[in-house]
């Protein structure tokens, strides 16, 4: 189909679809919303037209023929509950060995797929170590990276207490991936200027979606930096032009927080 079309039998000619189009690609000059073939070449399928159409008659490439979920409306009675949910998120480092069910993982990733990206370019992709044995293999590769590469790196060699990390790891204390059964990487084109920002947003969405299923997450700095190694890149199946922007380890929880610690005053400048 064209990138945008409207069901004229239900359209009330309100013009909202044209109003919310970020690129101004929907022509409403005749009172009927239209996107020309030339304009459709610039459409990035952001879905704003579909989201804001009160009649549900606006359609775009990914929504045609689909039953779309209703967006949650603002409810002042839920404000504190939503804010409390955000404040309650904690980095998690105590995982069950049992893997996350496959269907649950897919639902989490489908939600993370709604994370905003610069210009809705959506240039990122996910690499998920679903099988715990794959995660165990990565853990070993990271330990080897510490011993063979990181200790001689001008930055990592000074930043990380490598001997201490390896000593604890060899004694059975997993300080590398914290015993997590899974690791997820967000990767994308090295030349993508918004890659690190888009990745941070995507992983935050992923983390919050995990919380909805009582699954804990911890951003994995060691796994992220080790993905600069050719061995790890090959293991992950990274393309030559791709960078693994960031990793997160995750799994089902064994412990639960009882309260929210204070963070102190907000570092803030108001202009």
PyMOL commands that set and color helices and strands:
alter all, ss='L'
color gray80, all
select helices_A, chain A and resi 16-20+37-40+48-52+76-88+102-112+118-120+132-148+150-152+156-159+162-170+195-211+221-226+230-236
alter helices_A, ss='H'
color red, helices_A
select strands_A, chain A and resi 4-6+58-60+125-129+182-189+215-219+242-252
alter strands_A, ss='S'
color yellow, strands_A
deselect
rebuild
show_as cartoon
